[in-house]
């Protein structure tokens, strides 16, 4: 029986996608098999790989670097020191005496120094914490910190501990999305490293965190919620620099070498008895000791002495390039990290320092502001019993201008403030307040006291009563006044 053929469809079939087999995949990368260059070719570049070292967990290594390496110590302390150097100025509507009392409280409790310490240990170990010490709350550390429960003058300062000193984040996380610490540990366990039995649970509202360098999510989980040490990505560059420095120091001893040519030395060392060889060593040792500072050396008649001098051209360039690598890894300019002058004929280093100041300002906003936002309400409740509704602050500039530049800046600001006062935009009281605020950052106009500001007029210049203008007296008026003042003479 014959099979019927299927009718051939006149409609064109859709073009099937052409799938290339896996063995014919073409990678978008350069390769040259004959030259052994590029992708999948044997060579030193192709053998390059990077390993995950996690130096942050090496507590002993970090301690050794901080205590023995001046570069590592300076990397850790420079940026936190600049972050806290000129501190903050309040932008809220606060009276000058309020800010003065708050600054005195910070000085009395060494709050600024403790925050600087927390930033340093956070950068060194990858994690640190500061526990707010509130008098009367010693038995309530596990409870959330409530502002209404803070008694007057109860703030006693900060207790700074690093991640290796006995503070451990708990496994419970903050689930309240309105909390600024959302996703962070809700509790912290503070243990006595000497007596392992002693343990205190502290609520997160009483803890200020310093986490060093940020990490991706899973790496952050691997570090138990902490960050990474700032020395972790500087370590390789630091090792290169130290090795180069030691090699250069050892090469200095080979700058001038004396070479003595001795006849049949190989025969003397190979065909003689040990006693003869020992006598030979003793003679050469005596010759070396008898050589004086003037370069005199006693030798035999068949011996020849020549000097070999080595030059170390190019080593300084290699050393300086490694210094640049360390500075780049640490994000600190060479001029600040190593105390070097800017290299180059017209180099001033201003652009490098400006980039550094921008980086420090960014770290102030991302790392220091959350800490102070959590701390200042506690300070206000302890000192004044209330928290201002418009509480806010700004970081003062960390750049220290020269006297000429400072005079130029102050002159321009004073002109602007005076122009605003003359135009009626600000009152006399506001004018003095601006000048007084200017004294905190420039040390000028420091003689303006709070009493001067309080006694100043709070009216705008247009609202002040104007004195009536008096017309100048004419010549006839002056003659009349003169005649009235002269005494009348006696008639003869």
C-alpha positions in Angstrom: 0.0 0.0 0.0 1.4 3.3 -1.0 1.8 6.0 1.6 0.4 9.3 0.8 2.8 12.2 0.7 2.2 15.0 3.1 1.2 18.2 1.3 3.9 20.6 1.0 3.1 23.8 2.8 3.5 26.8 0.7 4.0 29.0 3.8 7.6 29.8 4.5 9.0 28.2 7.6 10.4 30.3 10.4 14.1 30.4 10.3 15.5 28.2 13.1 18.2 29.8 15.2 21.7 28.5 14.5 23.2 27.2 17.7 27.0 27.0 17.6 28.4 24.0 19.4 30.3 24.6 22.6 33.6 23.6 21.1 33.4 26.3 18.5 32.8 29.2 21.0 34.9 32.2 20.2 36.1 34.3 23.2 36.5 38.0 22.7 40.1 38.1 23.8 43.5 38.4 22.2 45.6 35.3 21.6 48.7 34.4 19.6 49.7 30.7 19.8 53.0 31.1 18.0 54.0 34.0 20.1 52.5 32.3 23.2 50.6 35.5 24.0 47.1 36.0 25.1 44.3 33.7 26.3 45.2 30.2 27.5 48.9 30.6 26.6 51.6 29.6 29.0 53.4 32.5 30.5 54.0 34.4 33.7 51.0 36.7 33.1 48.7 33.8 32.5 49.9 32.2 35.7 48.9 35.2 37.8 46.4 34.5 40.5 45.1 36.2 43.7 44.4 34.4 46.9 42.0 35.4 49.7 44.3 35.9 52.6 42.0 37.6 55.2 44.9 39.2 57.1 42.2 40.9 59.3 41.9 37.7 61.3 45.7 37.6 62.0 45.6 39.4 65.3 49.4 39.0 66.0 50.4 40.2 62.6 48.3 43.4 62.9 49.8 44.1 66.3 53.3 43.6 65.1 52.7 45.9 62.1 51.2 48.6 64.3 53.9 48.5 66.9 57.0 47.9 64.7 56.2 49.6 61.4 56.0 53.4 61.5 54.3 53.4 58.1 51.6 51.1 59.2 51.1 53.1 62.4 50.8 56.3 60.5 48.4 54.8 58.0 46.1 53.8 60.9 46.3 57.1 62.8 46.4 59.7 60.0 42.9 59.6 58.6 41.0 59.2 62.0 43.1 62.0 63.4 42.1 64.3 60.5 38.5 63.3 60.8 38.4 64.5 64.4 40.9 67.3 64.2 38.6 70.3 63.9 35.5 68.6 65.1 32.0 70.0 64.4 30.0 73.2 64.5 26.3 73.1 65.3 23.9 74.5 62.7 21.0 74.5 65.1 19.6 77.6 66.7 21.6 77.3 69.8 22.9 80.0 72.1 26.7 80.3 72.3 26.7 79.3 76.0 24.9 76.1 75.1 27.6 75.0 72.6 30.3 76.1 75.1 28.9 73.9 77.8 28.6 71.0 75.4 32.2 71.4 74.3 33.3 71.5 77.9 31.4 68.3 78.5 33.2 66.6 75.6 36.5 67.8 76.9 35.8 66.6 80.5 34.7 63.1 79.4 37.4 62.9 76.6 34.7 62.1 74.1 36.6 63.3 71.1 39.7 61.3 72.1 37.6 58.2 72.6 35.9 58.5 69.2 39.3 58.9 67.6 40.5 55.8 69.4 37.5 53.9 68.2 38.2 54.9 64.6 41.8 53.8 64.9 41.0 50.4 66.4 38.3 49.9 63.8 40.7 50.7 61.0 43.4 48.4 62.5 41.4 45.4 63.5 38.4 45.8 61.2 36.0 46.4 64.1 35.6 48.2 67.4 32.8 49.5 69.6 32.3 52.3 72.1 29.8 51.7 74.9 28.1 54.8 76.3 28.6 54.9 80.0 25.5 56.3 81.7 25.6 56.6 85.5 22.7 54.7 87.0 22.3 52.3 84.1 24.9 49.8 85.2 22.2 47.2 85.8 20.1 48.0 82.7 22.7 47.6 79.9 20.5 44.9 78.3 17.5 47.3 78.0 17.1 49.9 75.2 18.5 53.3 76.1 15.5 55.7 76.6 16.2 59.5 76.5 13.7 60.2 79.2 15.5 58.0 81.6 18.8 59.8 81.3 19.5 61.7 84.5 21.3 65.1 84.7 25.0 64.9 84.5 24.8 61.1 84.1 26.9 60.8 80.9 30.4 59.6 82.0 32.1 59.0 78.7 32.8 56.1 76.3 34.4 52.7 76.9 36.2 51.7 73.7 36.9 48.0 73.0 38.1 46.4 69.8 36.7 43.2 68.3 39.4 41.1 69.9 39.0 42.6 73.4 35.8 40.7 74.3 32.9 42.3 72.4 31.0 39.9 70.1 27.9 40.8 68.0 24.8 38.6 68.7 23.0 36.5 66.2 19.7 38.4 66.5 19.4 41.3 64.0 17.4 44.5 64.2 14.1 44.0 62.3 12.7 47.4 62.7 13.1 49.1 59.3 12.7 52.6 60.9 15.8 52.0 63.1 19.0 53.5 61.6 20.8 50.3 62.6 18.4 48.1 60.7 20.0 44.8 59.8 22.8 45.1 62.4 23.1 43.0 65.6 20.5 43.8 68.2 22.7 42.7 71.1 26.4 42.7 71.9 28.1 40.3 74.4 30.9 41.8 76.4 33.1 39.1 77.9 36.0 39.2 80.3 38.9 37.8 78.3 40.6 36.7 81.6 37.6 35.2 83.3 35.5 33.6 80.5 32.5 33.2 82.7 31.8 36.9 83.1 29.5 38.1 80.3 27.3 41.2 79.9 24.7 41.7 77.2 24.5 45.3 75.9 21.7 46.7 73.8 22.7 48.1 70.4 21.2 51.6 71.4 24.1 51.9 73.8 26.8 50.9 71.4 28.7 53.0 68.8 30.2 50.9 66.0 33.5 51.4 64.1 33.9 48.9 61.3 36.9 49.8 59.3 36.7 49.0 55.6 33.4 47.9 54.3 33.0 44.4 52.9 30.4 42.6 50.6 27.6 40.8 52.2 29.0 37.3 52.6 32.4 38.6 53.6 30.7 40.7 56.2 28.9 37.7 57.5 32.2 35.8 57.6 33.6 38.6 59.8 30.7 38.3 62.2 29.3 41.7 61.1 32.6 43.6 61.3 34.6 45.0 58.5 38.2 44.6 57.2 41.5 46.1 58.5 42.8 49.0 56.5 46.2 47.2 56.4 44.8 44.3 54.5 45.2 45.8 51.1 48.3 47.7 52.0 50.2 44.7 53.3 51.7 43.6 50.0 52.9 47.1 49.1 54.3 47.5 52.5 56.2 44.2 52.2 57.7 45.3 48.9 58.8 48.6 50.3 60.4 47.1 53.4 62.3 44.5 51.4 63.6 47.1 49.0 64.7 49.3 51.9 66.6 46.5 53.6 68.2 45.5 50.3 69.3 49.0 49.6 70.7 49.2 53.2 72.7 46.0 52.7 74.0 47.1 49.3 75.6 50.2 51.0 78.2 47.9 52.6 79.2 46.7 49.2 79.7 50.2 47.7 83.5 49.9 48.1 85.1 46.4 48.2 88.7 45.5 48.4 89.6 42.4 46.3 92.9 40.7 47.0 94.4 38.5 44.3 96.4 35.6 45.8 98.5 33.3 43.7 97.5 29.6 43.7 94.7 30.1 46.1 92.7 27.1 44.8 95.7 24.8 45.3 96.2 26.2 48.8 92.6 25.4 49.8 92.4 22.0 48.2 95.8 20.4 48.5 96.9 21.5 51.9 96.2 20.1 55.4 93.6 21.8 57.7 96.3 23.3 59.8 97.8 25.2 56.9 94.4 26.4 55.8 93.7 27.6 59.4 97.0 29.5 59.4 96.0 31.1 56.1 92.7 32.2 57.6 94.5 33.6 60.6 96.9 35.6 58.4 94.1 37.2 56.4 92.1 38.0 59.5 95.2 39.7 61.0 95.7 41.7 57.8 92.1 42.8 57.8 92.4 43.9 61.5 95.7 45.7 60.9 94.1 47.8 58.2 93.7 51.3 59.6 91.2 54.0 58.8 93.5 55.6 56.2 93.2 52.5 54.0 96.6 51.0 54.7 96.8 47.2 54.3 99.8 44.9 54.8 100.1 42.2 52.2 102.7 39.8 50.9 105.0 40.4 47.9 103.0 38.3 45.5 99.6 39.6 46.5 97.6 42.2 44.6 94.8 44.3 46.0 92.2 46.2 43.9 89.1 48.2 44.8 85.7 47.5 43.3 83.1 50.3 43.3 79.4 49.8 42.8 77.0 52.5 41.8 73.3 52.3 42.6 71.8 54.4 39.9 68.0 53.8 39.5 67.4 52.3 43.0 66.0 55.6 44.3 63.5 55.7 41.5 62.3 52.1 42.3 62.1 53.1 46.0 60.1 56.2 45.3 57.7 54.3 43.0 57.0 51.8 45.8 56.3 54.8 48.1 53.8 56.0 45.6 52.2 52.5 45.6 51.9 52.5 49.4 50.4 56.1 49.4 47.9 55.1 46.7 46.8 51.9 48.7 46.5 53.9 51.9 44.7 56.8 50.1 47.1 59.3 51.7 49.3 61.6 49.7 53.1 61.0 49.7 53.7 64.5 51.1 51.6 63.7 54.2 52.4 60.0 54.7 56.2 60.2 54.2 56.8 63.9 54.9 58.3 64.4 51.4 58.1 67.6 49.4 56.1 67.5 46.2 58.2 66.1 43.3 58.5 68.1 40.1 59.6 71.5 39.1 56.2 73.2 39.4 54.5 70.7 41.8 52.8 72.1 44.8 50.9 69.1 46.1 47.7 71.1 46.4 45.6 68.9 44.1 46.7 65.7 46.0 45.9 67.3 49.3 42.5 68.5 48.0 41.7 65.0 46.9 42.7 63.7 50.3 40.5 66.3 52.1 37.6 65.2 49.9 38.2 61.6 50.8 38.3 62.5 54.6 35.1 64.5 54.2 33.4 61.6 52.6 34.5 59.3 55.5 33.3 61.8 58.0 29.8 61.7 56.5 29.7 57.9 56.1 31.4 56.8 59.3 31.5 59.6 61.8 28.2 61.3 61.3 26.1 58.1 62.3 28.1 57.8 65.5 27.6 61.5 66.4 23.9 61.3 65.5 23.5 58.6 68.1 25.7 60.3 70.7 24.7 63.9 70.8 21.1 63.4 72.0 22.5 61.6 75.0 24.9 64.5 75.7 22.1 67.0 75.4 19.8 65.1 77.7 22.6 64.7 80.3 23.7 68.3 80.2 20.5 70.2 79.5 17.6 67.8 80.0 16.3 68.2 76.5 17.2 67.5 72.8 16.7 70.4 70.3 14.2 69.6 67.6 16.5 71.0 64.9 19.7 69.4 66.2 22.2 69.3 63.4 25.8 69.9 62.9 28.5 70.2 60.2 32.1 69.1 60.1 34.6 71.9 60.2 37.1 72.1 57.4 40.2 70.1 58.2 42.4 72.2 55.9 44.6 74.7 57.6 45.1 77.7 55.4 48.2 79.9 55.4 48.0 83.4 57.1 47.7 85.1 53.7 45.0 82.8 52.5 43.2 83.0 55.9 43.3 86.8 55.8 41.9 86.7 52.3 39.1 84.3 53.3 38.2 86.4 56.4 38.2 89.6 54.5 35.8 88.3 51.9 33.5 86.8 54.5 33.4 90.1 56.6 32.6 92.1 53.4 29.8 89.7 52.6 28.4 89.8 56.2 28.7 93.6 56.3 27.0 94.0 53.0 24.1 91.8 54.2 23.8 93.9 57.3 23.8 97.2 55.4 21.3 95.8 52.9 18.9 95.0 55.8 19.1 91.3 55.3 20.4 90.6 58.9 20.1 92.4 62.2 23.0 93.7 64.3 22.7 90.7 66.6 22.9 88.3 63.7 25.8 90.3 62.4 27.7 89.8 65.7 26.7 86.1 65.8 28.2 85.5 62.3 31.4 87.2 63.4 31.5 85.2 66.6 30.9 82.0 64.6 33.8 83.0 62.3 36.1 83.1 65.3 35.7 79.4 65.9 37.2 78.4 62.6 39.6 81.4 62.1 40.6 82.5 65.6 39.7 86.0 64.6 37.0 88.3 66.3 37.5 86.1 69.5 36.9 89.2 71.6 33.2 89.2 70.8 31.6 87.8 73.9 28.1 86.3 74.5 27.2 89.5 76.4 28.0 91.6 73.4 25.7 89.4 71.3 22.9 89.5 73.8 23.1 93.4 74.1 23.1 93.9 70.4 20.1 95.4 68.6 17.7 92.8 67.1 16.2 95.2 64.6 17.0 95.5 60.9 18.9 98.6 59.8 15.8 99.9 58.0 13.7 99.7 61.1 16.1 101.6 63.3 15.1 105.2 64.2 17.0 107.7 62.1 18.4 110.9 63.5 16.9 114.1 62.1 19.2 115.9 59.8 19.9 119.5 60.8 20.6 122.1 58.2 24.0 123.8 58.3 23.8 127.4 59.6 24.2 130.1 57.0 26.7 133.0 57.2 24.0 135.4 58.6 23.0 132.9 61.2 26.6 132.6 62.3 26.9 136.4 62.5 23.8 136.6 64.7 25.1 133.9 67.0 28.4 135.7 67.2 26.8 139.0 68.1 24.7 137.3 70.8 27.8 135.7 72.4 29.7 139.1 72.5 29.1 141.1 75.7 27.5 144.5 75.3 30.1 147.4 75.6 29.5 150.5 77.9 28.5 153.7 76.1 31.1 156.4 76.4 
